[in-house]
């Protein structure tokens, strides 16, 4: 299994699903009431495409013997970012996006909405971004990261999911927001699987699956009408997960040149 090709495939599938979601937003809801149009073609095709993508990724993960390939490799060795420009760039840019989103959410909560949950969600984003930065700094130096830093990312994703669900809880049109909730759920599970790898050394397949699923759902959800802070949250989390995934891919499946060396 080529993780890099799977990542590219996930991005392409996400782009295709973005197009489907965009067309659903244009044609699948009534302009006056916002209710879903019954029998809309794009509304029917999109969940089928998402399910097929999930099945494809699950099959690819299932057929790859990660337990044998990893052989109880230490977390710092698996996710080391030493001399890995592209994975490190993804991770750092994602962290900056998360912290920027947190700053925007805190500003809006304090000056506009006066909402305590939005304030907490923004604060969690800033703290989680700082913790992930410390983790990336340690991995860039070839050192072991602290598991608490990774747990902060899980808590941050959970708070974002709760905040989003509370916002949409009174909306009867599930089709208008289900992609966003699925994307946040995938991010929660991806970071949770990453923590599982740190503490138990098992579950790389789960981390791979949920990272790819989160990438597809994140790109799909960009077709919805999001605030800038929400876009930064989605893209930031995906960038961090993808950066760590690509870093591990270079360890598990090294390129020919590195093998010969």
C-alpha positions as a Markdown table, in Angstrom:
| # | Residue | x | y | z |
|---|---|---|---|---|
| 1 | Unk | 0.0 | 0.0 | 0.0 |
| 2 | Unk | 1.4 | 3.4 | -1.0 |
| 3 | Unk | 0.3 | 5.9 | 1.6 |
| 4 | Unk | 1.4 | 8.9 | -0.5 |
| 5 | Unk | -0.8 | 7.7 | -3.4 |
| 6 | Unk | -3.7 | 7.1 | -1.0 |
| 7 | Unk | -3.3 | 10.7 | 0.3 |
| 8 | Unk | -3.4 | 12.0 | -3.3 |
| 9 | Unk | -6.4 | 9.8 | -4.0 |
| 10 | Unk | -8.2 | 11.1 | -0.9 |
| 11 | Unk | -7.5 | 14.7 | -2.1 |
| 12 | Unk | -9.0 | 13.9 | -5.5 |
| 13 | Unk | -12.0 | 12.2 | -4.0 |
| 14 | Unk | -12.5 | 15.1 | -1.7 |
| 15 | Unk | -12.4 | 17.5 | -4.7 |
| 16 | Unk | -15.0 | 15.4 | -6.5 |
| 17 | Unk | -17.2 | 15.3 | -3.4 |
| 18 | Unk | -16.7 | 19.1 | -3.0 |
| 19 | Unk | -18.2 | 19.5 | -6.5 |
| 20 | Unk | -21.1 | 17.3 | -5.6 |
| 21 | Unk | -21.7 | 19.2 | -2.4 |
| 22 | Unk | -21.4 | 22.5 | -4.2 |
| 23 | Unk | -24.1 | 21.5 | -6.7 |
| 24 | Unk | -26.3 | 20.2 | -3.9 |
| 25 | Unk | -26.0 | 23.5 | -2.1 |
| 26 | Unk | -27.1 | 25.2 | -5.4 |
| 27 | Unk | -29.9 | 22.9 | -6.3 |
| 28 | Unk | -30.8 | 20.8 | -3.3 |
| 29 | Unk | -32.4 | 23.3 | -1.0 |
| 30 | Unk | -35.5 | 25.6 | -1.4 |
| 31 | Unk | -34.5 | 29.2 | -1.5 |
| 32 | Unk | -37.4 | 30.4 | 0.6 |
| 33 | Unk | -37.5 | 27.9 | 3.4 |
| 34 | Unk | -34.1 | 26.2 | 3.3 |
| 35 | Unk | -35.7 | 22.8 | 3.3 |
| 36 | Unk | -34.1 | 20.0 | 1.3 |
| 37 | Unk | -35.5 | 19.3 | -2.2 |
| 38 | Unk | -36.8 | 15.7 | -2.4 |
| 39 | Unk | -35.1 | 13.5 | -4.9 |
| 40 | Unk | -32.2 | 15.9 | -5.6 |
| 41 | Unk | -29.6 | 13.9 | -7.7 |
| 42 | Unk | -26.5 | 15.4 | -6.0 |
| 43 | Unk | -28.0 | 14.8 | -2.5 |
| 44 | Unk | -28.3 | 11.1 | -3.5 |
| 45 | Unk | -24.9 | 10.7 | -5.1 |
| 46 | Unk | -22.8 | 12.4 | -2.4 |
| 47 | Unk | -23.4 | 10.0 | 0.5 |
| 48 | Unk | -22.9 | 7.1 | -1.9 |
| 49 | Unk | -19.5 | 8.5 | -3.0 |
| 50 | Unk | -18.5 | 9.1 | 0.6 |
| 51 | Unk | -19.4 | 5.5 | 1.5 |
| 52 | Unk | -17.5 | 4.1 | -1.5 |
| 53 | Unk | -14.4 | 6.1 | -0.5 |
| 54 | Unk | -14.6 | 4.9 | 3.0 |
| 55 | Unk | -14.9 | 1.3 | 1.8 |
| 56 | Unk | -11.9 | 1.7 | -0.5 |
| 57 | Unk | -9.7 | 3.1 | 2.3 |
| 58 | Unk | -10.9 | 0.5 | 4.8 |
| 59 | Unk | -10.0 | -2.3 | 2.3 |
| 60 | Unk | -6.6 | -0.8 | 1.6 |
| 61 | Unk | -5.9 | -0.5 | 5.3 |
| 62 | Unk | -7.1 | -4.0 | 6.1 |
| 63 | Unk | -4.8 | -5.6 | 3.4 |
| 64 | Unk | -1.7 | -3.9 | 4.8 |
| 65 | Unk | 0.1 | -5.7 | 7.7 |
| 66 | Unk | 1.0 | -2.6 | 9.6 |
| 67 | Unk | 1.7 | -4.6 | 12.8 |
| 68 | Unk | 4.5 | -6.5 | 10.9 |
| 69 | Unk | 5.8 | -3.4 | 9.2 |
| 70 | Unk | 5.9 | -1.3 | 12.4 |
| 71 | Unk | 7.3 | -4.0 | 14.6 |
| 72 | Unk | 6.7 | -2.0 | 17.8 |
| 73 | Unk | 8.6 | 0.9 | 16.5 |
| 74 | Unk | 8.8 | 3.8 | 19.0 |
| 75 | Unk | 6.5 | 6.8 | 18.4 |
| 76 | Unk | 9.4 | 9.2 | 18.0 |
| 77 | Unk | 11.0 | 7.0 | 15.3 |
| 78 | Unk | 7.7 | 6.5 | 13.4 |
| 79 | Unk | 6.7 | 10.2 | 13.3 |
| 80 | Unk | 10.1 | 11.8 | 13.3 |
| 81 | Unk | 10.2 | 15.0 | 11.3 |
| 82 | Unk | 14.0 | 15.3 | 11.0 |
| 83 | Unk | 15.0 | 16.3 | 7.5 |
| 84 | Unk | 11.4 | 16.0 | 6.3 |
| 85 | Unk | 10.6 | 19.3 | 4.7 |
| 86 | Unk | 7.1 | 18.6 | 3.3 |
| 87 | Unk | 5.6 | 16.8 | 6.3 |
| 88 | Unk | 7.0 | 19.4 | 8.7 |
| 89 | Unk | 5.6 | 22.2 | 6.5 |
| 90 | Unk | 2.1 | 20.6 | 6.5 |
| 91 | Unk | 2.2 | 20.2 | 10.3 |
| 92 | Unk | 3.5 | 23.8 | 11.0 |
| 93 | Unk | 1.1 | 25.4 | 8.6 |
| 94 | Unk | -1.8 | 23.4 | 10.1 |
| 95 | Unk | -0.8 | 24.4 | 13.6 |
| 96 | Unk | -0.7 | 28.1 | 12.6 |
| 97 | Unk | -4.1 | 27.8 | 10.9 |
| 98 | Unk | -5.6 | 26.3 | 14.1 |
| 99 | Unk | -4.2 | 29.0 | 16.3 |
| 100 | Unk | -5.4 | 31.7 | 14.0 |
| 101 | Unk | -8.8 | 30.2 | 14.0 |
| 102 | Unk | -8.8 | 30.1 | 17.8 |
| 103 | Unk | -7.8 | 33.7 | 17.9 |
| 104 | Unk | -10.7 | 34.6 | 15.6 |
| 105 | Unk | -13.2 | 32.6 | 17.6 |
| 106 | Unk | -12.0 | 34.2 | 20.9 |
| 107 | Unk | -12.3 | 37.7 | 19.4 |
| 108 | Unk | -15.8 | 37.0 | 18.0 |
| 109 | Unk | -16.9 | 35.5 | 21.3 |
| 110 | Unk | -15.7 | 38.4 | 23.4 |
| 111 | Unk | -16.7 | 41.3 | 21.1 |
| 112 | Unk | -19.7 | 40.0 | 19.2 |
| 113 | Unk | -21.5 | 36.9 | 20.2 |
| 114 | Unk | -20.7 | 36.9 | 24.0 |
| 115 | Unk | -21.0 | 33.1 | 23.9 |
| 116 | Unk | -19.1 | 31.1 | 26.5 |
| 117 | Unk | -18.9 | 27.8 | 24.5 |
| 118 | Unk | -17.4 | 29.7 | 21.5 |
| 119 | Unk | -14.9 | 31.3 | 23.8 |
| 120 | Unk | -13.9 | 28.0 | 25.2 |
| 121 | Unk | -13.7 | 26.4 | 21.8 |
| 122 | Unk | -11.4 | 29.2 | 20.6 |
| 123 | Unk | -9.2 | 29.0 | 23.7 |
| 124 | Unk | -8.9 | 25.2 | 23.2 |
| 125 | Unk | -7.8 | 25.8 | 19.7 |
| 126 | Unk | -5.0 | 28.1 | 20.7 |
| 127 | Unk | -3.9 | 25.8 | 23.5 |
| 128 | Unk | -4.0 | 22.7 | 21.3 |
| 129 | Unk | -2.1 | 24.6 | 18.6 |
| 130 | Unk | 0.6 | 25.5 | 21.2 |
| 131 | Unk | 0.8 | 21.9 | 22.4 |
| 132 | Unk | 1.0 | 20.5 | 18.9 |
| 133 | Unk | 3.8 | 23.0 | 18.1 |
| 134 | Unk | 5.8 | 21.6 | 21.1 |
| 135 | Unk | 5.1 | 18.0 | 19.9 |
| 136 | Unk | 6.3 | 18.9 | 16.3 |
| 137 | Unk | 9.3 | 20.7 | 17.8 |
| 138 | Unk | 10.3 | 17.5 | 19.7 |
| 139 | Unk | 9.7 | 15.2 | 16.7 |
| 140 | Unk | 11.8 | 17.6 | 14.5 |
| 141 | Unk | 14.7 | 17.1 | 16.9 |
| 142 | Unk | 14.2 | 13.3 | 16.9 |
| 143 | Unk | 13.0 | 13.4 | 20.5 |
| 144 | Unk | 10.0 | 11.7 | 22.1 |
| 145 | Unk | 6.9 | 14.0 | 22.4 |
| 146 | Unk | 4.8 | 14.2 | 25.5 |
| 147 | Unk | 1.5 | 12.4 | 25.1 |
| 148 | Unk | -0.4 | 15.2 | 26.9 |
| 149 | Unk | 0.3 | 17.4 | 23.8 |
| 150 | Unk | -1.6 | 14.9 | 21.6 |
| 151 | Unk | -4.5 | 14.6 | 24.1 |
| 152 | Unk | -4.9 | 18.4 | 23.9 |
| 153 | Unk | -5.6 | 18.0 | 20.2 |
| 154 | Unk | -8.3 | 15.4 | 20.9 |
| 155 | Unk | -10.0 | 17.6 | 23.5 |
| 156 | Unk | -9.9 | 20.5 | 21.1 |
| 157 | Unk | -11.5 | 18.5 | 18.3 |
| 158 | Unk | -14.2 | 17.3 | 20.7 |
| 159 | Unk | -15.0 | 20.8 | 21.9 |
| 160 | Unk | -15.3 | 21.9 | 18.2 |
| 161 | Unk | -17.7 | 19.1 | 17.5 |
| 162 | Unk | -19.9 | 19.9 | 20.5 |
| 163 | Unk | -19.9 | 23.6 | 19.6 |
| 164 | Unk | -20.9 | 22.8 | 16.0 |
| 165 | Unk | -23.6 | 20.4 | 17.1 |
| 166 | Unk | -25.1 | 22.9 | 19.5 |
| 167 | Unk | -25.3 | 25.4 | 16.7 |
| 168 | Unk | -27.2 | 23.0 | 14.4 |
| 169 | Unk | -29.2 | 21.2 | 17.0 |
| 170 | Unk | -32.4 | 23.1 | 16.3 |
| 171 | Unk | -32.0 | 22.8 | 12.5 |
| 172 | Unk | -34.4 | 20.1 | 11.2 |
| 173 | Unk | -32.6 | 19.9 | 7.8 |
| 174 | Unk | -29.9 | 17.3 | 8.5 |
| 175 | Unk | -28.6 | 17.4 | 4.9 |
| 176 | Unk | -27.5 | 21.0 | 5.4 |
| 177 | Unk | -24.9 | 20.2 | 8.1 |
| 178 | Unk | -24.2 | 16.5 | 8.3 |
| 179 | Unk | -20.9 | 16.8 | 6.3 |
| 180 | Unk | -19.5 | 19.2 | 8.8 |
| 181 | Unk | -20.3 | 17.0 | 11.8 |
| 182 | Unk | -18.9 | 14.0 | 10.0 |
| 183 | Unk | -15.7 | 15.9 | 9.2 |
| 184 | Unk | -15.2 | 17.0 | 12.9 |
| 185 | Unk | -16.0 | 13.4 | 14.1 |
| 186 | Unk | -13.3 | 12.1 | 11.7 |
| 187 | Unk | -10.8 | 14.6 | 13.1 |
| 188 | Unk | -11.7 | 13.5 | 16.7 |
| 189 | Unk | -11.1 | 9.9 | 15.8 |
| 190 | Unk | -7.9 | 10.6 | 13.9 |
| 191 | Unk | -6.3 | 12.5 | 16.8 |
| 192 | Unk | -7.6 | 9.8 | 19.2 |
| 193 | Unk | -6.0 | 7.1 | 17.1 |
| 194 | Unk | -2.7 | 9.1 | 17.2 |
| 195 | Unk | -2.9 | 9.1 | 21.0 |
| 196 | Unk | -3.5 | 5.4 | 20.9 |
| 197 | Unk | -0.3 | 5.0 | 18.8 |
| 198 | Unk | 1.6 | 7.0 | 21.4 |
| 199 | Unk | 0.4 | 5.1 | 24.4 |
| 200 | Unk | 0.0 | 1.5 | 23.0 |
| 201 | Unk | 2.1 | 1.5 | 19.8 |
| 202 | Unk | -0.9 | 0.0 | 18.0 |
| 203 | Unk | -3.6 | 1.3 | 15.7 |
| 204 | Unk | -1.7 | 2.9 | 12.8 |
| 205 | Unk | -4.3 | 1.6 | 10.4 |
| 206 | Unk | -7.0 | 3.4 | 12.3 |
| 207 | Unk | -5.0 | 6.6 | 12.2 |
| 208 | Unk | -4.4 | 6.2 | 8.5 |
| 209 | Unk | -8.1 | 5.5 | 7.8 |
| 210 | Unk | -9.5 | 8.4 | 9.8 |
| 211 | Unk | -6.9 | 10.8 | 8.5 |
| 212 | Unk | -7.9 | 10.0 | 4.9 |
| 213 | Unk | -11.6 | 10.2 | 5.8 |
| 214 | Unk | -11.1 | 13.5 | 7.6 |
| 215 | Unk | -9.3 | 14.9 | 4.5 |
| 216 | Unk | -12.2 | 13.8 | 2.2 |
| 217 | Unk | -14.9 | 15.2 | 4.5 |
| 218 | Unk | -12.9 | 18.4 | 5.1 |
| 219 | Unk | -12.6 | 19.2 | 1.4 |
| 220 | Unk | -16.3 | 18.3 | 0.9 |
| 221 | Unk | -17.4 | 20.5 | 3.7 |
| 222 | Unk | -15.6 | 23.5 | 2.2 |
| 223 | Unk | -18.6 | 23.8 | -0.2 |
| 224 | Unk | -20.8 | 24.8 | 2.7 |
| 225 | Unk | -21.0 | 28.4 | 3.8 |
| 226 | Unk | -18.4 | 28.6 | 6.6 |
| 227 | Unk | -16.9 | 31.5 | 8.5 |
| 228 | Unk | -13.1 | 32.0 | 8.0 |
| 229 | Unk | -12.4 | 30.6 | 11.5 |
| 230 | Unk | -14.2 | 27.3 | 10.6 |
| 231 | Unk | -12.4 | 26.9 | 7.3 |
| 232 | Unk | -9.1 | 27.4 | 9.2 |
| 233 | Unk | -10.1 | 24.8 | 11.8 |
| 234 | Unk | -10.9 | 22.2 | 9.2 |
| 235 | Unk | -7.8 | 22.8 | 7.0 |
| 236 | Unk | -5.5 | 23.2 | 10.0 |
| 237 | Unk | -6.5 | 19.8 | 11.5 |
| 238 | Unk | -6.2 | 18.0 | 8.2 |
| 239 | Unk | -2.8 | 19.6 | 7.5 |
| 240 | Unk | -1.4 | 18.5 | 10.9 |
| 241 | Unk | -2.8 | 14.9 | 10.5 |
| 242 | Unk | -1.5 | 14.7 | 6.9 |
| 243 | Unk | 1.9 | 16.0 | 7.8 |
| 244 | Unk | 2.3 | 13.3 | 10.5 |
| 245 | Unk | 0.9 | 10.7 | 8.2 |
| 246 | Unk | 3.4 | 11.5 | 5.4 |
| 247 | Unk | 6.2 | 11.5 | 7.9 |
| 248 | Unk | 5.3 | 8.0 | 9.0 |
| 249 | Unk | 4.9 | 7.0 | 5.4 |
| 250 | Unk | 8.6 | 7.8 | 4.7 |
| 251 | Unk | 9.6 | 5.5 | 7.6 |
| 252 | Unk | 7.3 | 2.6 | 6.8 |
| 253 | Unk | 7.7 | 2.7 | 3.0 |
| 254 | Unk | 11.0 | 4.5 | 2.3 |
| 255 | Unk | 11.8 | 5.6 | -1.2 |
| 256 | Unk | 14.2 | 3.6 | -3.4 |
| 257 | Unk | 17.1 | 6.0 | -2.8 |
| 258 | Unk | 16.7 | 5.8 | 1.0 |
| 259 | Unk | 16.5 | 2.0 | 0.8 |
| 260 | Unk | 19.7 | 1.7 | -1.1 |
| 261 | Unk | 21.4 | 4.1 | 1.3 |
